[in-house]
Amino acid sequence: MPAKRPPVPLSRERIIDAALHIADGQGLRRLTMRRLGDALQVEAMAIYHHLPRGKNALMDALAEHVTAVVVEPSDDDWRGVARHWSRACRAALRAHPGVLALALTTPPKGRTAAAIREQIDQLDRAGLADAGGAVHALRAYVFGSVAVEVQQSGWADPDSDVEPGPWPRSDARADAAFEEGLDALLDGLQRRRSP
C-alpha cells in the first residue's frame, strides 16, 4: 500500500489560485468561502489565517492578481514600452475573465498601484510627456477592450445566474482589433506630444 502524501500546506498563493479557478469556471457569484474551502480541502475558517479580512481581502487579492502587471521594457522607444505593457495587461485580464468585473471596479492599491507607478516611470524615462495621462488612457483602453471581448465571446456575465461558457484563449480577430485600436491610441498620444 503506497504511503499517503502529506497535504499541501495552505498558502495565500494556493488560495488565490483556487479562487481564480472557481471564478473563471463558475463565475464570481459562485465564489464563496465555503466553496473555496471545499476546493482547498480545508475548513473555510482556515482561509482567514491567510486573508484576515475574509472575502473582502480575497476580492482585493484577485483584482490585484490580474492588474498588478509588471514588465521589463524591451525597447527604449516610448511606443514600444506602451505596446509591451498593454499586451501584457491584456493577457493578464484575458487569462481570468471571471474576475474582470473586479479588475474594472477595484481602485488600484498595493502591487497594482506600484505597477502603475512603474509604468509611468518607464514611459517618462522613454521620453513621453504626460506619462501619467498616457497610462490612464492605456489602462482605460485595455480594460475596455477586454470587457468588449468577453461580452462578444458569449462568456456569461460573472454576476448572472447563467453558468459561464468556455472562454476562447485565442481569437485572431480580437487580437487584430486590439492592435488596431492600440495603434490609433498611440498615434493620438504621439500627436499630443508634438508641438
N, C-alpha and C positions, 0 to 999 in steps of 0.2 A: 504494500500500500504506500503510495507516494506521500511524502511529508507535506503537511499543509503549509502553504506560503503565508508569511505574516502579512497582515493587512497593510495596504499602502497608507502611510501617515497622512492625515488631513492637513492640507495647507491652503493658503489663500489662492494659490495658482490652481490647485485642483478644484476648489470651489468655483472659481470663475470659469474654468473650462467646462465643468458640468453645467453651470448656469447658461453658458453660451449654447451648449448642445441642446438644452431644453428650449431656450428661446428661439433658436433657429429651426428646430424641428417641430415645435408645437405652438409657438407664438409666445409673446411676452406675458400675455394674460394667464397662461397656464403655469408660469414660473412662480411657485410658492416655496416657502422654506421647507415645508413638509416634503413636497415632491423633490426638491433639491437634496434633502437629507436621504430620501429613499435612493436617489441616483448614486449618492456617495456611500451608501450603506452605513449611515450613521444616524443618530438621533438628530433631529433638526436643531436642538439646543447646542449641539457641538459646533455648529457653524458660527454661533455668536462669539465663540472664543477668538475666531479669526476676523470676524466682522462685528464688533461690539454694537454698532448701531443697527444691526439686523438688515432688514430688506432695503432700507434707505442706503446703507453703506454698500450693499450688493448692487443696487441700481447705479450708484455713482461709479463703482468699480467696473461695471460692464460698459458704461458710457466711456470711461477713461480708456478702457482696453482698445476700443475702436477709434478713438480720437487723438490719443497721445502718439502721433506718428512722428518719428524722428528719422531723418535721412541724412546721409553724408553727401553733400553735393559733389557730383562728378564733373562739374563744369564751373568755370568762373563767371560765365555769362548769366545775368540775372534771369533771362528767359529759360535757360537750361535748368537752373536751380528751381524756378517756379514750376516748370513742367515735371521735373523729377518728383518734387514734393506732391503735386496734385495727383499724379498717377499713384503714388504710394498711399495717399489718403483715400483715394477711390477704392483701391484694392482692399484696404483695411475695412472700409464700410461695406463693400460688397461681400466680403467674407462672412459677415454676420448680419444678414438682413433682419433678423429677429430683434436686434437692439437698435435699429436705425432710428426709431421714434425717440429712444433715449438720447442718442447722439445728437439729434436735432434740437432737443429741448433742455438738455442739461448744460448749465453755464460752465464754461471752461474753468477748471481748477486743478490743482495738483500737477500731475505729469502732463496733462493736456495744456494747461497754461504755460508750463515750462517749454513744451514743444512749440507752442505758438511764438513765444519769445525767441526761441532758437531760429525759427523760420524767418521772423522779422530780421534778426541779426544777419542771417545768411544772405537775404535779399539786399539788405543795407550794404554789407561788405561787397556784394557783387555789383553795387553801383546803382541800385534802384532807389530813386527819390520816393518818399512816402511809402516805405516798405510796409508800415502798419496798415495803411489803407489797402495796399495791394493784397496783403494776407487776408484781410477781411473779405475782399471781393473774391479771392480764390477759394476761400472756405465756403462762402455762400454758393459759388458755382458748383463746387464738387459735391457738397451736401445735397443741393437741389437736383443735380444731375443724377445722383444715385437714387434719390427719392423717386424721381420720374422713372428710372429703370425698374425699380421694384414695383411701382404701380403698373407699368406697362407689361411687366412679365407675367402678371396674373398671380403672383405670390400674394397670399392673403394678407390683409391688414392684421398686424400682430395683435391689435386690440379688438378684433371682431371675434365672433363665435365660430367662424369658419376655420377649419384646420388649414394651416399653410400648405401650399403645394410645393413641388420641387422648385428649387431656385437654380436658374441657369448660371453655372460657374463661368461660362464664357459666352459672349454674344458679339459677333463681328460687327453687326450694325450698331449696337450700343457703343462699342469701342470707337468706331469711326465717328459717330455723332459726338461723343465726348471729346475726341481730339479736335474736331472741327470747332466746337464751342470754345475749347481751351485756346486754340489759335486766335479766335476772334477776341477773347478776353485779353490775351497777351498783347495783341495788336492795339487794343484800346489803351492798355496801360502804357505801351510804348508811345502812343500819340500824346498821352497826358504829360509824359516827362519831356517831350520835345518842346523847344522854345517856339 
